[in-house]
Amino acid sequence: MGVTLPPLLHPNVDAMVGSMIQALVHYGKPASQLTAIGASAKVAVKAFKDEVKSWITNENNTNDEVFGDTADVFSMVQHLGYWVPYLSLYSPEEIADAIADDSEILNISKLARALMLGILLAITRGTIASSKPEDAATRIAGVNALVNAKVAKQLLEFAYTFRGFNVSTNIAGSLYAQ
């Protein structure tokens, strides 16, 4: 006679929670509601990846580029930005640990670059391209969390287009720059 797990302990609870997180983002609900769900960073990052891939498919977006002057690039970077307040609720270390072994993000494909930009924006609280002194501590803490998770430097250095301006990720001052 097998043991039946209560609904909240069911093995597919991560998928259910991931769908709830995606709904929060999709409907623009306050990021603070994510804390009520109690999801781990790993579940939130998986929800992010799944939703971005689904969005690309559903929008018939022909490319998943984050650099250039097309409407697809603008909408891709803007869409990634919707996730920043939600993923930023996790510490940089939690996010870095969640992606440390994620081959879907840690490669050089266009999709991986887009996903990494979303992670970089979240882990640095939107300051990854900033050179302002007041943003340095937050940006460096985020990048150093990725250093500690052994994410390759080459996966973090790239240009992207933000609100019509071409910018580059800024890893100056981090352990990567030493």
Backbone bond lengths (Angstrom), bond angles and torsions (degrees), N, CA, C in turn:
res aa  C-N    CA-C-N  psi(-1)  N-CA   C-N-CA  omega(-1)  CA-C   N-CA-C  phi
1 M - - - 1.436 - - 1.524 107.59 -
2 G 1.333 117.17 119.79 1.461 122.77 -178.72 1.525 112.11 -82.07
3 V 1.293 113.97 159.77 1.454 120.78 177.58 1.528 108.33 -94.04
4 T 1.326 116.80 130.16 1.450 121.44 177.02 1.518 108.24 -93.83
5 L 1.331 115.42 125.75 1.448 120.01 -179.78 1.526 110.64 -77.24
6 P 1.323 117.25 141.44 1.466 119.14 173.40 1.530 109.07 -59.89
7 P 1.332 118.62 155.50 1.465 121.28 -175.17 1.524 114.26 -52.80
8 L 1.319 119.65 -38.17 1.459 120.42 -177.65 1.519 113.18 -75.77
9 L 1.317 117.68 -10.78 1.456 120.68 177.65 1.525 111.54 -107.25
10 H 1.298 116.21 8.69 1.453 121.62 179.84 1.533 109.42 -63.28
11 P 1.335 118.22 144.23 1.467 121.28 -177.94 1.530 114.38 -57.50
12 N 1.313 118.98 -24.14 1.462 121.10 -179.18 1.527 112.92 -91.54
13 V 1.326 116.64 16.46 1.459 119.67 -178.82 1.523 110.80 -62.45
14 D 1.319 118.91 -34.29 1.466 120.97 178.57 1.526 111.05 -62.44
15 A 1.330 117.39 -39.73 1.463 120.65 178.25 1.527 110.24 -65.74
16 M 1.326 116.58 -40.70 1.462 120.47 179.18 1.532 110.27 -64.76
17 V 1.317 116.66 -45.56 1.463 121.26 179.57 1.532 110.04 -64.80
18 G 1.316 116.86 -40.16 1.462 120.77 176.74 1.516 111.74 -59.18
19 S 1.321 116.88 -41.24 1.470 120.66 177.26 1.520 111.28 -64.60
20 M 1.316 116.62 -37.00 1.465 120.60 177.27 1.526 110.44 -64.79
21 I 1.316 117.06 -41.90 1.469 121.21 178.90 1.526 109.75 -63.52
22 Q 1.325 116.70 -45.05 1.462 120.16 178.86 1.523 111.15 -60.06
23 A 1.327 117.21 -38.22 1.469 120.87 178.26 1.529 110.83 -65.34
24 L 1.331 116.95 -40.16 1.469 119.73 177.12 1.520 110.77 -57.55
25 V 1.319 116.25 -46.42 1.462 121.12 -178.61 1.521 110.20 -68.12
26 H 1.316 116.03 -47.29 1.469 121.29 -176.77 1.527 111.61 -58.50
27 Y 1.314 116.70 -41.79 1.462 120.59 -177.26 1.528 112.88 -94.14
28 G 1.329 117.28 6.07 1.454 121.32 174.79 1.516 114.52 65.11
29 K 1.298 117.05 31.92 1.471 120.80 178.78 1.523 109.44 -71.72
30 P 1.329 117.36 156.35 1.470 119.34 -179.51 1.525 111.83 -56.82
31 A 1.327 115.37 137.17 1.463 120.83 -179.29 1.522 111.03 -59.57
32 S 1.315 117.19 -27.58 1.467 120.53 -179.78 1.525 111.99 -60.58
33 Q 1.331 117.46 -22.98 1.466 119.63 178.19 1.523 112.23 -68.12
34 L 1.319 116.53 -20.10 1.466 120.01 177.07 1.520 110.91 -64.13
35 T 1.312 117.66 -35.71 1.465 120.11 -179.52 1.526 110.85 -65.65
36 A 1.322 117.62 -30.21 1.462 120.62 177.77 1.523 111.57 -67.03
37 I 1.313 116.39 -28.68 1.472 120.64 179.48 1.516 110.26 -72.32
38 G 1.327 116.71 -35.83 1.457 120.64 177.89 1.519 114.60 75.36
39 A 1.321 117.41 31.75 1.463 121.02 -178.82 1.521 110.80 -80.21
40 S 1.313 115.27 149.22 1.466 120.44 175.32 1.521 109.03 -75.26
41 A 1.321 116.26 162.12 1.464 120.92 177.26 1.525 110.55 -60.93
42 K 1.321 117.55 -36.81 1.466 121.15 -179.57 1.536 110.93 -61.74
43 V 1.330 116.17 -42.02 1.466 120.43 178.93 1.531 109.79 -67.76
44 A 1.323 117.38 -41.27 1.466 121.14 179.93 1.526 110.82 -64.84
45 V 1.322 117.80 -41.78 1.466 121.26 179.11 1.531 110.14 -65.73
46 K 1.317 117.19 -39.95 1.475 119.58 177.14 1.523 110.26 -63.78
47 A 1.331 117.10 -41.53 1.472 120.54 177.46 1.530 109.93 -61.04
48 F 1.332 116.53 -41.64 1.468 122.20 177.58 1.533 110.21 -59.29
49 K 1.322 117.24 -51.88 1.462 121.23 -178.62 1.523 110.96 -59.23
50 D 1.328 116.23 -48.42 1.464 120.35 -177.74 1.524 111.51 -61.99
51 E 1.337 116.20 -41.02 1.459 119.65 -178.08 1.520 111.04 -69.50
52 V 1.326 118.06 -41.44 1.465 120.55 179.70 1.527 109.87 -63.82
53 K 1.318 117.75 -43.82 1.468 120.23 178.58 1.526 110.43 -62.91
54 S 1.316 117.01 -41.24 1.456 121.35 178.34 1.528 110.56 -64.99
55 W 1.323 116.59 -41.95 1.465 120.70 179.23 1.526 110.69 -61.03
56 I 1.321 117.46 -43.47 1.466 121.12 179.07 1.524 109.56 -58.84
57 T 1.316 116.69 -45.12 1.466 121.57 -179.07 1.530 110.92 -66.97
58 N 1.324 117.19 -47.46 1.463 121.26 -175.66 1.521 113.23 -69.23
59 E 1.303 117.74 -29.32 1.461 121.43 179.99 1.526 111.99 -85.87
60 N 1.324 116.42 0.60 1.465 121.05 -174.78 1.521 110.46 52.07
61 N 1.315 114.25 35.10 1.459 120.87 178.52 1.521 106.61 -71.38
62 T 1.305 116.01 116.90 1.466 119.22 -173.40 1.515 113.03 -77.25
63 N 1.318 117.25 -13.68 1.455 117.23 174.83 1.518 109.53 -142.69
64 D 1.300 114.87 157.10 1.460 120.60 179.34 1.521 109.11 -113.39
65 E 1.330 114.57 38.12 1.457 121.86 -179.25 1.523 111.16 -76.47
66 V 1.316 115.64 153.74 1.455 121.15 175.34 1.526 111.07 -120.87
67 F 1.327 117.01 7.63 1.461 121.57 -179.94 1.515 108.83 -134.11
68 G 1.310 116.78 130.04 1.453 121.16 177.20 1.514 110.93 142.21
69 D 1.332 115.33 -173.93 1.465 119.18 -176.15 1.529 113.10 -117.82
70 T 1.315 117.07 25.37 1.455 119.44 179.43 1.532 110.55 -94.85
71 A 1.307 115.18 162.79 1.469 120.76 177.40 1.523 110.72 -63.78
72 D 1.344 116.53 -33.47 1.463 119.93 178.77 1.522 111.49 -62.12
73 V 1.337 116.21 -40.79 1.472 120.25 178.84 1.520 109.53 -65.30
74 F 1.312 116.95 -46.84 1.464 120.85 -179.70 1.526 110.58 -58.14
75 S 1.342 116.56 -47.77 1.464 119.26 -177.45 1.529 111.52 -69.46
76 M 1.331 118.15 -32.74 1.465 120.56 178.20 1.525 110.64 -64.17
77 V 1.332 117.00 -50.33 1.467 120.47 -178.39 1.525 110.03 -64.94
78 Q 1.317 116.65 -39.46 1.467 119.79 177.55 1.526 110.52 -63.28
79 H 1.319 116.68 -42.84 1.464 120.36 180.00 1.529 111.44 -63.08
80 L 1.319 117.22 -42.49 1.467 120.18 177.11 1.525 110.20 -59.12
81 G 1.320 116.34 -37.52 1.452 121.28 -179.78 1.520 114.13 -62.79
82 Y 1.330 117.52 -26.30 1.466 120.22 178.06 1.522 111.59 -62.00
83 W 1.326 116.50 -27.16 1.464 121.33 -177.71 1.527 113.56 -82.64
84 V 1.318 117.66 -18.14 1.467 121.18 -173.48 1.533 113.32 -55.68
85 P 1.335 120.04 -49.20 1.475 118.01 -178.18 1.534 113.22 -62.22
86 Y 1.315 116.86 -29.20 1.465 120.96 -178.26 1.522 111.11 -78.30
87 L 1.332 116.01 -51.31 1.462 119.17 -179.32 1.526 111.40 -68.64
88 S 1.328 117.25 -26.68 1.467 120.85 179.89 1.522 112.84 -69.04
89 L 1.304 117.78 -9.41 1.465 120.02 175.95 1.523 111.31 -70.63
90 Y 1.320 115.88 -18.62 1.464 120.66 177.97 1.523 108.68 -91.90
91 S 1.306 116.39 152.84 1.459 119.70 178.44 1.533 108.98 -70.21
92 P 1.326 116.99 156.37 1.464 118.81 175.90 1.535 112.24 -55.16
93 E 1.321 116.44 -37.30 1.464 120.10 179.91 1.533 111.61 -65.46
94 E 1.326 116.86 -39.89 1.467 119.86 178.88 1.529 110.83 -64.40
95 I 1.321 116.40 -43.20 1.465 119.69 179.56 1.526 110.30 -66.43
96 A 1.326 116.51 -44.84 1.470 120.05 179.73 1.526 110.96 -60.32
97 D 1.331 116.94 -42.70 1.467 119.83 177.81 1.520 111.34 -64.08
98 A 1.340 116.89 -34.32 1.463 120.80 -178.91 1.524 112.25 -67.63
99 I 1.327 117.36 -27.40 1.476 119.03 -178.96 1.520 113.27 -105.69
100 A 1.316 118.21 -2.36 1.470 122.32 -172.38 1.526 113.70 -53.44
101 D 1.312 117.71 -33.87 1.467 120.78 -178.72 1.523 112.26 -118.34
102 D 1.317 116.85 21.85 1.460 121.26 -174.13 1.523 110.75 -90.82
103 S 1.309 116.13 100.95 1.467 120.45 -176.64 1.521 112.24 -68.17
104 E 1.308 117.73 -18.51 1.464 120.31 179.11 1.539 111.32 -73.71
105 I 1.325 116.51 -28.38 1.464 121.30 178.36 1.525 111.11 -97.78
106 L 1.307 116.73 -34.57 1.465 120.97 -173.72 1.521 111.79 -93.15
107 N 1.322 115.87 63.60 1.456 121.50 173.21 1.529 107.48 -150.61
108 I 1.308 117.82 -173.65 1.457 120.10 -172.90 1.533 113.43 -107.65
109 S 1.311 118.19 16.14 1.465 119.96 177.87 1.521 110.45 -71.64
110 K 1.338 115.70 163.75 1.459 120.00 177.82 1.526 111.08 -63.31
111 L 1.320 116.82 -40.35 1.467 120.17 178.47 1.527 110.44 -63.19
112 A 1.318 116.73 -43.72 1.469 120.27 178.93 1.521 110.80 -61.48
113 R 1.316 117.06 -39.14 1.467 121.34 178.67 1.532 109.87 -62.67
114 A 1.324 116.56 -42.47 1.463 120.40 178.45 1.530 110.66 -64.58
115 L 1.323 116.46 -45.74 1.467 119.99 179.02 1.529 110.69 -63.19
116 M 1.330 117.16 -40.68 1.458 120.60 179.13 1.521 110.56 -63.88
117 L 1.330 117.75 -37.56 1.461 119.55 177.47 1.526 110.02 -61.43
118 G 1.315 117.54 -43.67 1.465 120.05 176.66 1.517 111.81 -59.46
119 I 1.323 116.59 -42.33 1.471 121.32 178.43 1.529 109.99 -65.43
120 L 1.332 117.35 -45.18 1.464 120.54 179.77 1.521 111.68 -61.98
121 L 1.316 116.98 -41.33 1.463 119.99 178.15 1.525 110.58 -62.86
122 A 1.333 116.59 -40.43 1.470 119.99 -179.48 1.526 111.71 -72.23
123 I 1.305 116.47 -45.31 1.463 120.75 -173.74 1.528 111.74 -69.11
124 T 1.352 116.21 -24.86 1.465 120.47 178.45 1.528 111.51 -106.22
125 R 1.316 116.19 10.11 1.475 122.25 179.64 1.522 110.92 56.42
126 G 1.333 116.05 39.26 1.454 122.08 176.28 1.514 115.49 82.57
127 T 1.328 118.09 9.33 1.470 120.47 -175.05 1.524 113.93 -105.96
128 I 1.309 119.46 14.54 1.459 121.25 -172.68 1.525 113.32 -60.57
129 A 1.319 119.55 -28.38 1.463 120.84 179.91 1.528 112.25 -100.30
130 S 1.308 117.21 -0.37 1.459 120.99 -174.04 1.532 112.54 -73.95
131 S 1.320 114.73 145.44 1.466 120.28 171.56 1.529 110.01 -119.34
132 K 1.326 116.56 13.32 1.463 120.99 178.72 1.522 109.82 -74.31
133 P 1.323 117.31 135.87 1.469 119.98 178.88 1.528 113.08 -57.39
134 E 1.331 117.23 -36.21 1.470 119.45 -178.43 1.531 113.35 -70.66
135 D 1.331 117.89 -16.15 1.465 121.73 177.92 1.526 112.51 -94.83
136 A 1.327 116.90 -11.58 1.461 121.18 -170.77 1.522 113.28 -59.13
137 A 1.307 118.59 -45.71 1.471 120.47 -175.63 1.528 111.50 -61.57
138 T 1.326 116.62 -44.20 1.465 120.90 -179.83 1.526 110.81 -66.73
139 R 1.329 116.08 -44.78 1.472 121.16 -179.57 1.521 110.48 -62.98
140 I 1.320 116.91 -47.14 1.461 121.38 -178.00 1.527 111.26 -65.67
141 A 1.329 117.47 -40.23 1.476 120.26 178.33 1.523 110.53 -60.28
142 G 1.328 116.54 -41.49 1.461 120.11 178.78 1.512 112.62 -65.37
143 V 1.322 115.91 -46.66 1.467 119.93 -179.69 1.529 110.35 -65.70
144 N 1.326 117.21 -40.51 1.470 119.57 179.56 1.523 112.13 -65.04
145 A 1.323 117.66 -30.89 1.469 119.84 175.17 1.526 109.97 -62.03
146 L 1.329 116.59 -37.66 1.467 120.33 177.09 1.523 111.17 -70.31
147 V 1.333 117.26 -35.40 1.468 120.67 174.86 1.520 109.37 -59.61
148 N 1.326 115.55 -48.37 1.464 120.67 -178.43 1.519 112.72 -65.12
149 A 1.333 117.03 -26.46 1.472 121.28 176.71 1.527 111.23 -86.18
150 K 1.337 116.18 2.81 1.464 123.43 176.98 1.533 113.65 65.46
151 V 1.329 115.93 36.30 1.457 120.91 173.86 1.527 107.34 -81.12
152 A 1.303 116.80 131.44 1.467 121.47 -176.14 1.523 111.82 -63.69
153 K 1.304 115.39 135.95 1.464 122.96 -179.81 1.533 111.27 -55.69
154 Q 1.306 117.30 -38.36 1.458 121.98 -177.40 1.527 112.47 -61.24
155 L 1.313 117.23 -23.26 1.465 120.35 -179.92 1.528 112.09 -82.10
156 L 1.325 117.13 -10.29 1.457 121.32 -177.14 1.516 113.75 -104.28
157 E 1.303 117.69 -17.84 1.458 121.02 -176.05 1.524 110.45 -97.21
158 F 1.327 115.62 105.91 1.447 119.80 177.51 1.528 109.94 -161.64
159 A 1.320 114.85 165.74 1.461 120.83 177.85 1.519 108.57 -99.85
160 Y 1.317 115.40 150.74 1.455 121.09 173.95 1.522 108.59 -146.71
161 T 1.312 115.81 164.49 1.450 121.27 -178.09 1.518 108.36 -105.16
162 F 1.331 115.18 123.37 1.461 121.03 -178.19 1.522 108.78 -126.42
163 R 1.324 115.36 114.85 1.470 121.70 -179.67 1.527 112.35 52.67
164 G 1.327 115.36 41.49 1.448 120.69 176.64 1.512 115.85 86.59
165 F 1.325 117.47 -4.50 1.464 120.88 179.76 1.518 109.68 -109.74
166 N 1.319 115.62 137.47 1.453 120.51 175.41 1.518 108.16 -84.33
167 V 1.324 116.22 121.83 1.458 121.88 -179.27 1.523 108.98 -129.01
168 S 1.304 115.82 164.58 1.467 121.07 178.34 1.520 109.19 -121.80
169 T 1.313 114.76 151.58 1.457 118.75 174.15 1.524 107.80 -65.04
170 N 1.301 116.13 146.18 1.464 121.50 -175.76 1.531 108.54 -118.34
171 I 1.321 116.71 109.05 1.459 120.44 178.68 1.529 111.60 -106.69
172 A 1.333 116.32 10.88 1.472 120.75 179.60 1.517 110.19 -59.41
173 G 1.318 116.21 139.04 1.448 121.96 179.01 1.516 113.78 87.00
174 S 1.328 117.43 -13.28 1.474 120.23 179.83 1.519 110.22 -83.82
175 L 1.300 115.65 174.61 1.462 120.81 177.61 1.530 111.20 -63.15
176 Y 1.341 117.78 -25.43 1.470 121.12 177.17 1.528 111.06 -65.98
177 A 1.325 116.52 -31.83 1.463 120.41 -175.44 1.523 112.89 -81.43
178 Q 1.310 117.49 -4.25 1.478 120.73 -177.39 1.511 111.88 -88.76
